[in-house]
């Protein structure tokens, strides 16, 4: 059902300045359609939509989904 993804929200909290959030389109060709930048402590609530199939993050962030919490990995232990 097409409307199922429309209720999917994620919450992104920046753990450093300059976290980049990129929305990618759905359809035949995947393209970037929207970009946001967050500074440390800022939070964004994002929703998958008719146009947004994926979200790409660059930088240290905490991502909350209905499946749990995920942290981006900056390559340091």
N, C-alpha and C positions, 0 to 999 in steps of 0.2 A: 504494500500500500504506500503510495507516494507521500502521504501526510505523516508517516511514522517518524521520519528524520526531522520533520519540522519542530518536534517537541524536544529535540536533543540540544541541550545547553552545556557549555563548559565554562568554567571560571578559571582565568589565568591571572596569577599573581606574580609580578616581576620581583626577582630576588637580586637584581642589579639594574643599574641604569642602562637604557638603550635596548631593552628586549624588543625584538621585532616580531610582529604577528602578521602573517600573510594568509589571506583567504584565496583558495584556489577554486576555479569553476568546475562545475560538473558538465558532462556532455562528451561529445566526440573528442575534442581537444582540451586538455587541461591547461589553463592559463591563470596567472595571478590577476585578481580583480580588485584587491583591496589590501592596503598595508597600514598598520598602526604601530606606533612606538610607545613603550611604557617605560617609566622610570621606577627605580626601586620602591617597592611598597604599593605601587599603583595596581589596580585590579580591573580586569575587563571581563564582562560576561558576553560570550559569543554563542551564536546559534547557527546550526546547520540549516540551510534554506534550499529553496528551489535552485539557487545559483551557486551556493557554497557547498562543495563536496568534501573539501579537506581544509585543514588549517595547519600551517607550518610555523614553527617557532624557532627563533634564533636568539640565544642568550639564556641566562639562568632564570628558570621560572618554575612555579608550582602550578600544576594543572589539576583541577578538580572535575571529575566526571561522575556519572552514575555508577561507573565501574570501579571507582576509587581515586586515589591521588597518585599522580605521576610527577616526577621531577625531571627536568632536562638534565643532561650530563654534560658538563663542561670539559670533560677529559681529565679532571683531577680527582684523586681519591681522598 
